[in-house]
Amino acid sequence: MTGPGNPPGPPHRGDAFGAAQGRHPSRLSPPTPLPVQVVQWDGTRGVLEGGGRTFPFTRADVVGFHPAPGLSAVAELGADGSLLRLTLPGHPVRPEPRAGRPFGWATVLVAAELGSSGARWQEALGRGLPSGARLTARALPEGGTLVEARWPGAHLLLRERRVTEHGELERRLVPGGATLPPVVWEVLPAGVLPSEERRLLGPEAADPWAPSGATRLLVRVLRAALEAGGTHLVLEHAGRLLLGADEARGRLGDPDDAEARPFGAFVDWALTPDRARYRTLGMAVAGGEDLEIEIRHRESEVELDSAESALLFGCHLQVRGARLLEDREVFYVPKDVRIGPRGASATARTGYKYVVSRPVEAPVGGAARPRVQLLRG
């Protein structure tokens, strides 16, 4: 029996839900799209409003994002008016973010500073730190606070600062234009990004999603920070994508679920403004490299859908295998693949073939590393 990533064959079904996006199988009659707004959401069930009606939905209906009240979406309805799935409007488009080296891998926004009280930081973050971690906090000469947590073999840094403005943010997933809180907690769980360690050490690199891995630690600490009053999360390496607290918690999932590797918590994926390329942003934190696909027919929803699935499946292969894609590697993406934190599943007997093309050139100075190309076979 074959599964996602292998040449098409008999159906294969797995257990996949959540953070990254897949596609439902094709149906005999095309669904009817209806613009809607999320008016209620409790983390499991919610209510949509659109077309002069309201109707319920559940997490199982949602594809590719985490709901939040006020968020606009598209409900795809069957011939009988029933909800088939809920998606974001169209394929996202965003310009290439500026290259940079932020202090932290992710930043939590909060309303008030905790300062240099170690006890207050222990209360806020202790649940996200390894047992026995020693936490200290000290005021910085330039203002703000540096928090350090140490335990055998590793440590974590967090810098607290008050800012007057947050700079350029990708805000498409945060409804409304509310003023953001003025305090930032910049979280640095390790000195080297997982993708850089993998390039340097190859198979000897640590698995960032292992129980003591840097990315799983980041999930724990971010969840603790959000529970301690964080209102928003900024994914620094995903082009400063801004998430509300509810969506961030939904993406991060349960850090104690050893089978889950929610890479979708740290990445963004979007078309370039000219719709010529579809690419990912932020895989360095999740333990892989960012990917890119050239779009030949820019108005073809079929091509865009398949490109999106291929990008996320390529990310899935890296995260689940704790590896980078090899040059000229070939993999197959089933047409109905669904990708989530616990793996991938599909029932289709047909799919698309992709070939990996790694960039030859290395980045110069502060330039961003070129993305790995996926070529459709």
C-alpha positions in Angstrom: 0.0 0.0 0.0 1.3 3.5 -0.8 0.5 6.8 0.8 1.2 10.5 0.4 4.6 11.1 -1.1 4.7 7.7 -2.9 3.6 7.0 -6.5 -0.3 6.8 -6.7 -1.7 3.5 -5.7 -4.5 2.0 -3.5 -6.2 4.5 -1.1 -4.4 5.3 2.2 -6.0 6.9 5.2 -4.2 8.4 8.2 -4.9 10.7 11.1 -4.5 14.3 10.2 -6.0 17.5 11.6 -5.2 21.1 12.3 -2.5 23.6 11.6 -1.7 23.1 7.9 -3.9 23.0 4.9 -5.2 20.1 2.8 -8.1 19.7 0.3 -11.2 17.7 0.4 -11.9 15.1 -2.4 -13.6 16.4 -5.5 -17.3 16.1 -5.7 -19.7 15.5 -8.5 -21.2 19.0 -8.4 -19.0 22.0 -7.5 -19.7 23.7 -4.2 -21.3 27.1 -4.0 -19.1 29.7 -2.3 -20.7 32.1 0.2 -18.8 35.0 1.9 -19.4 34.7 5.7 -18.2 36.1 9.0 -17.4 34.1 12.1 -19.7 35.5 14.8 -19.1 32.9 17.5 -16.2 30.5 18.3 -15.4 28.6 21.5 -12.5 26.6 20.2 -14.5 23.6 19.0 -17.8 24.9 17.7 -19.0 28.2 16.3 -21.6 30.2 14.3 -21.3 31.7 10.8 -23.3 34.6 9.4 -23.7 35.3 5.7 -26.3 35.3 2.9 -29.0 36.4 5.3 -28.7 33.4 7.5 -26.7 31.9 10.4 -25.5 28.4 10.6 -23.2 26.3 12.9 -19.8 24.9 12.1 -17.2 22.8 13.9 -13.4 22.5 13.8 -13.7 19.6 11.4 -15.3 22.0 8.8 -12.3 24.4 8.9 -9.5 24.1 6.3 -6.2 26.0 6.6 -6.8 28.5 9.4 -8.1 28.9 13.0 -11.4 30.7 13.4 -11.8 33.9 15.5 -14.9 36.1 16.0 -15.0 38.8 13.3 -12.9 36.9 10.8 -14.1 36.9 7.2 -14.2 33.5 5.5 -15.7 31.6 2.6 -18.3 28.8 3.3 -18.5 26.2 0.5 -22.1 24.8 0.4 -23.4 21.6 -1.1 -26.4 21.4 -3.4 -28.7 21.0 -0.3 -27.2 24.1 1.4 -25.1 22.1 3.9 -21.7 23.3 4.8 -18.9 21.3 3.1 -15.9 23.3 4.4 -14.8 26.7 5.6 -11.8 28.5 4.1 -10.1 31.9 4.0 -11.1 34.0 1.0 -8.9 33.0 -2.0 -5.2 32.3 -1.9 -3.3 34.9 0.1 -1.1 37.4 -1.6 1.7 39.3 0.1 5.0 41.0 -1.0 8.3 39.6 0.0 9.1 40.8 3.6 12.3 42.6 4.3 15.3 40.4 5.2 16.3 40.7 8.9 17.6 38.8 11.9 15.2 39.4 14.8 16.2 38.8 18.4 13.6 36.2 19.0 11.9 33.4 16.9 8.5 34.7 18.0 7.2 37.6 19.9 4.2 37.8 22.3 2.4 41.1 22.7 1.2 42.0 26.2 -0.4 45.0 27.9 2.0 45.5 30.9 5.7 44.9 31.8 6.7 42.4 34.4 10.1 44.0 34.9 13.0 42.4 36.8 11.0 40.4 39.3 12.1 36.8 38.9 9.1 35.6 40.9 6.6 37.3 38.5 8.3 35.7 35.5 8.3 32.3 37.2 4.6 32.6 37.7 4.1 33.6 34.1 6.3 31.2 32.3 7.1 28.4 34.8 4.5 26.0 33.3 6.2 26.2 29.9 9.8 25.5 31.2 11.5 22.1 31.9 11.3 20.8 35.4 14.1 22.2 37.5 14.8 25.2 35.2 16.4 28.2 37.0 14.9 31.5 36.0 16.5 34.9 36.5 15.6 38.4 35.3 17.7 41.6 35.2 17.1 45.2 33.9 19.0 46.1 30.8 21.0 49.4 30.6 19.1 50.4 27.4 15.8 49.7 29.0 13.7 46.6 29.3 14.4 43.3 30.9 16.4 40.2 30.0 14.9 37.0 31.3 17.1 33.8 31.3 16.0 30.3 32.1 18.7 27.6 32.5 18.6 23.9 32.9 21.2 21.1 32.2 22.4 21.3 28.7 20.3 24.3 27.5 18.9 27.7 28.2 16.3 30.1 26.9 16.3 33.9 26.6 13.4 36.3 26.6 13.7 40.1 26.2 10.9 42.3 27.4 10.6 45.8 25.8 8.1 48.7 25.7 7.7 49.9 22.1 6.0 53.0 20.6 5.2 51.2 17.3 5.5 47.6 16.1 6.9 48.2 12.7 5.7 46.3 9.6 3.3 43.5 10.4 1.4 41.1 8.1 -2.1 41.7 9.6 -4.5 39.9 7.3 -5.4 37.2 9.9 -6.3 39.7 12.6 -9.8 41.2 12.1 -10.3 44.9 12.5 -7.6 47.6 13.2 -7.4 47.5 17.0 -4.5 49.2 18.7 -1.9 46.6 19.7 -0.5 46.5 23.3 2.8 48.3 23.8 5.0 45.6 25.5 6.8 42.8 23.6 8.2 39.5 24.9 10.8 38.3 22.3 11.4 34.6 22.8 14.8 33.0 21.8 14.7 29.2 22.8 18.1 28.4 21.2 21.1 30.2 19.7 20.8 28.6 16.3 17.7 28.1 14.2 16.8 24.4 13.6 17.2 24.7 9.8 20.7 26.2 10.2 21.7 23.4 12.6 20.4 20.8 10.1 22.4 22.3 7.2 25.5 22.4 9.4 25.3 19.0 11.1 23.1 17.0 8.7 21.8 13.8 10.3 23.6 14.6 13.6 21.4 17.7 14.2 19.0 17.5 17.0 15.3 17.0 16.2 13.6 20.3 17.1 10.3 18.5 17.7 11.7 15.9 20.1 10.5 16.1 23.7 13.4 18.4 24.6 13.7 20.0 21.2 14.0 23.7 20.7 10.8 24.1 18.7 8.7 22.0 21.0 10.1 24.1 23.9 9.0 27.2 22.0 5.5 25.9 21.7 5.4 25.3 25.5 6.7 28.8 26.4 4.5 30.6 23.9 1.4 28.8 25.2 2.4 29.8 28.8 3.0 33.4 27.7 -0.4 33.6 26.0 -2.1 32.2 29.1 -0.2 34.8 31.2 -1.9 37.6 29.3 -0.5 37.6 25.8 -3.0 39.1 23.3 -1.2 38.5 20.0 1.7 36.5 18.6 4.2 37.7 15.9 5.9 35.0 13.9 9.2 36.8 13.2 10.6 34.5 10.6 7.2 34.2 8.8 7.5 37.7 7.6 6.2 39.1 10.9 2.8 37.4 10.5 0.4 38.6 13.3 -2.0 36.2 15.0 -4.6 36.8 17.6 -4.2 34.9 20.9 -7.1 32.4 20.1 -5.7 31.5 16.7 -2.2 31.3 18.1 -3.3 28.8 20.7 -5.2 26.8 18.2 -2.2 26.6 15.9 0.2 25.7 18.7 -2.0 22.8 19.9 -1.0 20.5 22.8 2.7 20.5 23.4 2.3 17.2 25.4 1.0 15.4 22.3 4.3 13.7 21.2 2.8 12.7 17.8 1.9 16.2 16.9 4.4 18.5 15.1 2.3 21.6 14.3 4.6 23.3 11.9 1.7 25.4 10.7 2.0 27.3 14.0 5.2 29.0 12.7 4.8 29.4 8.9 2.9 31.5 6.4 2.3 30.7 2.8 1.2 33.1 0.1 1.5 34.1 -3.6 3.8 36.9 -4.7 1.9 40.1 -5.8 2.3 39.2 -9.5 0.9 35.6 -8.7 4.0 34.2 -10.4 5.2 32.2 -7.4 3.7 30.5 -4.4 6.0 30.2 -1.4 6.3 29.5 2.3 7.8 31.7 5.0 9.0 30.7 8.4 10.1 27.0 8.0 13.5 27.8 9.6 11.8 27.8 13.0 9.8 24.6 12.3 13.0 22.7 11.3 13.0 22.8 7.5 13.6 25.1 4.6 11.2 27.4 2.9 9.8 26.2 -0.5 8.6 27.8 -3.7 6.7 26.8 -6.8 6.4 28.7 -10.1 2.8 29.3 -11.2 2.3 29.0 -14.9 -1.5 29.7 -15.1 -2.1 32.5 -12.6 -5.9 32.4 -12.7 -6.2 28.7 -12.5 -7.7 27.7 -9.1 -6.8 24.1 -9.8 -3.1 24.9 -10.2 -3.1 27.2 -7.2 -4.8 24.6 -5.0 -2.3 21.9 -6.1 0.7 24.2 -5.6 -0.5 25.1 -2.1 -0.9 21.4 -1.2 2.5 20.6 -2.6 4.2 23.3 -0.6 2.6 22.1 2.7 3.3 18.5 1.8 7.0 19.4 1.3 7.0 21.1 4.7 5.4 18.0 6.2 8.1 15.7 4.8 10.8 17.8 6.3 9.1 18.1 9.8 8.0 14.5 10.1 11.3 13.1 8.8 13.5 15.6 10.8 15.4 16.3 7.5 15.8 18.6 4.6 14.6 17.8 1.1 17.4 16.4 -1.2 18.3 17.8 -4.6 16.4 15.9 -7.3 14.2 14.1 -4.7 10.9 13.1 -6.2 7.6 12.9 -4.3 3.9 12.6 -5.1 1.1 14.6 -3.7 -2.4 13.0 -3.8 -5.1 15.3 -5.1 -7.1 15.1 -1.9 -4.2 15.2 0.6 -5.0 16.6 4.0 -2.0 17.7 6.1 -2.0 18.4 9.8 0.1 18.3 12.9 -0.2 14.5 13.3 0.6 13.6 9.7 -1.0 13.4 6.3 -3.8 11.4 4.8 -5.4 10.8 1.4 -7.8 8.5 -0.4 -7.2 9.6 -4.0 -5.5 7.1 -6.4 -4.1 9.9 -8.5 -1.8 12.9 -7.7 0.9 15.2 -8.9 4.6 14.5 -9.2 7.2 17.0 -7.9 11.0 17.2 -8.2 13.1 19.1 -5.7 15.6 21.6 -7.0 18.0 23.0 -4.4 19.6 26.5 -4.9 23.3 26.5 -5.7 24.1 30.0 -4.5 24.6 30.8 -0.9 23.2 34.1 0.7 25.5 37.1 0.6 25.7 39.3 3.7 22.3 39.8 5.2 20.4 38.5 2.1 17.7 35.9 2.7 18.6 32.3 1.8 17.1 31.3 -1.6 14.1 29.0 -1.3 14.1 25.4 -2.4 12.2 25.0 -5.7 9.5 22.4 -6.3 9.2 21.5 -10.0 6.0 19.9 -11.2 6.8 16.8 -13.2 
